[in-house]
Amino acid sequence: MLENPPFPFFKCLMEKAKKQTMLKKHYATIILWVASAGLAWAKKTGGTTPCPYFHPPDGAFFCHYPGALGLGLVAKAQVKSLFAWQNRPINSQFLLMPGPSVWRLWPRFVGIISLIMNTAQSFILRHVALFVWVLSALLWILGACEARRQKPEVQDLGTPPEEITAVPDSVFDLQGHRGARGLLPENSLPGFIKAIDLGVQTLELDVVVSKDKKIVLSHEPFFSPDICRSPQGDSISPGQERQFNIYNYTVEEIRDFDCGRWGNARFPEQKKMAVYKPTLAEVVDSVERYIRRKQLPPVYYNIETKSRPEDDSIFHPKPEEFAQLLYQELKSLSILDKVLIQSFDVRTLQVFKKLDEEVRLVLLVQNPQALETSLRSLGFTPSVYSPYYIGLTEGIVRKAHEKGMKVIPWTVNDLESMRKLIRMGVDGLITDYPDRFQQLRAQKEKSAPK
């Protein structure tokens, strides 16, 4: 039943008439219908048209069936689009409307009614048929305006309806890049807790190896001059950072470097605080205890191995040792079922594949277009294809899905790009700002029918 008073409905019809939206959308079928009705009325009033009205005809089929067929198509399109927009199946809201399986027969049904209306000898039968035909027209107009009346409730949010519907469901894998780098220092204990509070499903992080063979969180295998200071509080000059090679420091020595108090010029919203580069064991222990205490859903860990062939045995162990150290650490932490291992370096992924085929592997690529080339280099199909988001297309997403891979692009920080990627069908995304992504979900919840 319609809950709104009739006046907005008639206002809607006037607006549609002024904008001519009905004519623009279905001009061909409307012309057929109007022409059919006009010819019939001319005969009824004494004209010479070959299309009779309320008399057994010779030409009724050719005159009225096309018009009725057009009317049925219009009614079908309008009412179906209404319920599609509302994302619910056709039901009894519109009196006793036929179900979805009948809609494909609806135009022919109206055409038959037209023939009955023009050929039947019974006065009552002819007028019942006329009533059904008129009812179809009303349903068409009613359906169009009912949808139109409900849309402003969504548009008041300032977001077009297609953008609001471009919000994933609960299985979408939102990943906090280095925790929540846009808000708190990267790869830090406070940053990961913040990301969990913002509703991420997966914590994305980077690991290197220390001098004492511990797995440590760091995006670079050295202390970055952009965010870190020496134990004496001195800045690290650009060009000298490779002298501060983490592979040459023990875990205890690494903790003496501050990598958060000075902030990050690239992320002005990031809160400044003193932090050090923690071990993977510290992060997992802190996260798991926090989740248990808060009774939160489990989170997953997307762990990138930071390695390059030219840095082997200088900034990190060779792939076999690196992968083995990480694998044993994950086993001791009992989180193998919660991790994804990602890398640009296919060598560590290949070693992990041999160590444990059950571990989910992620291929990181800079160029989204190089799907086939990247897979040939890797030598097998990973669980996830993770490209840089710029250049990613719906076709690439579809091709990756056909190969059995999920698609999770990096690093997506603006709302428009998030919406665009979600419409492409990606399975998740990696972002420095989990709070921005949650704005999309908040809009969807606010716009949901009460």
Sequence and secondary structure as in RCSB ss.txt:
>XXXX:A:sequence
MLENPPFPFFKCLMEKAKKQTMLKKHYATIILWVASAGLAWAKKTGGTTPCPYFHPPDGAFFCHYPGALGLGLVA
KAQVKSLFAWQNRPINSQFLLMPGPSVWRLWPRFVGIISLIMNTAQSFILRHVALFVWVLSALLWILGACEARRQ
KPEVQDLGTPPEEITAVPDSVFDLQGHRGARGLLPENSLPGFIKAIDLGVQTLELDVVVSKDKKIVLSHEPFFSP
DICRSPQGDSISPGQERQFNIYNYTVEEIRDFDCGRWGNARFPEQKKMAVYKPTLAEVVDSVERYIRRKQLPPVY
YNIETKSRPEDDSIFHPKPEEFAQLLYQELKSLSILDKVLIQSFDVRTLQVFKKLDEEVRLVLLVQNPQALETSL
RSLGFTPSVYSPYYIGLTEGIVRKAHEKGMKVIPWTVNDLESMRKLIRMGVDGLITDYPDRFQQLRAQKEKSAPK
>XXXX:A:secstr
   S HHHHHHHHHHHHHHTHHHHHHHHHHHHHHHHHHHHHHHHTT   SS SSS  SSHHHHHHHHHHHHHHHH
HHHHHHHHHHHTS   TTSTT   GGGGGGHHHHHHHHHHHHHH S HHHHHHHHHHHHHHHHHHHHHHHHHHHH
HHHHHTTTS HHHHH    TTSEEEEETTTTTTS TT HHHHHHHHHTT SEEEEEEEE TTS EEE SSSB  T
TT B TTS B  TT GGGSBGGGS HHHHTTSB STT  TT TTS        BHHHHHHHHHHHHHHHT    E
EEEEE   GGGBTTTB  HHHHHHHHHHHHHHHT GGGEEEEES HHHHHHHHHH TTSEEEEEES TT HHHHH
HHH S  SEEEEBSTT  HHHHHHHHHTT EE  B   SHHHHHHHHHHT SEEEES HHHHHHHHHHHHHHS  
